[in-house]
Amino acid sequence: MNTLIISGASKGIGLATAKAFADTGYRVINLSRHPAEDDRIENHAVDLLQPNASDKLDEIFKRQLTAGPLTLVHNAAKLINDSIDTSTPGDLREILELNVVAPQLLNSKLLPYMHPGSAIIYVGSTLSEKAVANSFSYVTSKHAIVGMMKATCQDLSGKQIHTACVCPGFTDTEMLREHVGHQQEVLTDIASASTFGRLIDPSEIAETIMFAARSPVINGAVMHCNLGQKES
Ligand SMILES: NC(=O)c1ccc[n+]([C@@H]2O[C@H](COP(=O)([O-])OP(=O)(O)OC[C@H]3O[C@@H](n4cnc5c(N)ncnc54)[C@H](OP(=O)(O)O)[C@@H]3O)[C@@H](O)[C@H]2O)c1
């Protein structure tokens, strides 16, 4: 049976992705602090920001995994509203720890289990290749993820494991709603900035992640999925 290991599938894009893979018969293993509410998903409570995360992951993978073709999706991330003049080294460290270091922690532990046919999909953002004001640490981390994905492609050359960075635009999840302070008028404004005049549904990103994971020809690629953003 094909296996998906995904971080942050308790809600949002991660949950939609876990469900989409479960729908097609994958075994799905979720790593997040809270469980995904779906009986088909195997939940393991891990806080990727805690120092004990490394030992916990060792224990989970030793007990739960055998080597084979695995799909690893690096989805868990955190967004804070900060800027160059307010960001503290502590803020930046915490965002980089979850958004950048945790994916490499998972890579290092899972690569020994990954046979040819495996895939490593990074979830980036429109902000992986452009910046906006007031998302300083997040923008920095999402640019770093593109570099990590490109390095993954080069370092795994010959192993028949492919990688891509799927970059969502404004998607209707708790992360986005919290970011705008749950203000409906701001969400409406954001939606109108897409050429389709709406927010993205998490299931649309899930489908793109699955397509990337099943397409080895997409290797080292940055895939933007944002409904087309209007340029001012
Ligand atoms: N929504 C958007 O508009 C948008 C746009 C571009 C890119 N993205 C990217 O898409 C991905 C998913 O975002 P989303 O909008 O679905 O976010 P979300 O609704 O806030 O979900 C984030 C997930 O990350 C997990 N997580 C957070 N902190 C964690 C920790 N310390 N340890 C383990 N897991 C943790 C959360 O699980 P627990 O709380 O249960 O731990 C949750 O399942 C992220 O990489 C994000 O940067 C989102």
The ligand as a Gaussian input file, in Angstrom:
#p B3LYP/6-31G(d) Opt

LIG

0 1
 N       -3.946000      29.416000       3.667000
 C       -3.247000      30.118000       2.769000
 O       -3.747000      31.124000       2.209000
 C       -1.861000      29.684000       2.376000
 C       -1.226000      30.396000       1.335000
 C        0.041000      30.010000       0.954000
 C        0.681000      28.959000       1.566000
 N        0.052000      28.285000       2.575000
 C        0.789000      27.174000       3.182000
 O       -0.021000      26.010000       3.226000
 C        0.360000      25.203000       4.355000
 C       -0.868000      24.892000       5.186000
 O       -1.443000      26.116000       5.605000
 P       -2.949000      26.243000       6.127000
 O       -3.465000      27.524000       5.620000
 O       -3.678000      24.992000       5.912000
 O       -2.630000      26.455000       7.696000
 P       -3.443000      26.079000       9.017000
 O       -4.886000      25.933000       8.734000
 O       -3.003000      27.073000      10.032000
 O       -2.827000      24.636000       9.377000
 C       -1.491000      24.549000       9.775000
 C       -1.163000      23.121000      10.171000
 O        0.173000      23.131000      10.716000
 C        0.181000      22.420000      11.930000
 N        1.163000      22.949000      12.880000
 C        1.290000      24.219000      13.295000
 N        2.234000      24.294000      14.243000
 C        2.712000      23.034000      14.420000
 C        3.688000      22.468000      15.277000
 N        4.381000      23.219000      16.149000
 N        3.935000      21.142000      15.194000
 C        3.243000      20.363000      14.331000
 N        2.294000      20.843000      13.487000
 C        2.032000      22.166000      13.547000
 C       -1.229000      22.614000      12.492000
 O       -1.572000      21.508000      13.330000
 P       -1.724000      21.589000      14.924000
 O       -2.200000      22.956000      15.280000
 O       -2.707000      20.494000      15.206000
 O       -0.349000      21.278000      15.426000
 C       -2.094000      22.587000      11.227000
 O       -2.496000      21.275000      10.939000
 C        1.434000      25.995000       5.102000
 O        2.715000      25.554000       4.702000
 C        1.200000      27.415000       4.623000
 O        2.363000      28.201000       4.730000
 C       -1.200000      28.622000       3.004000

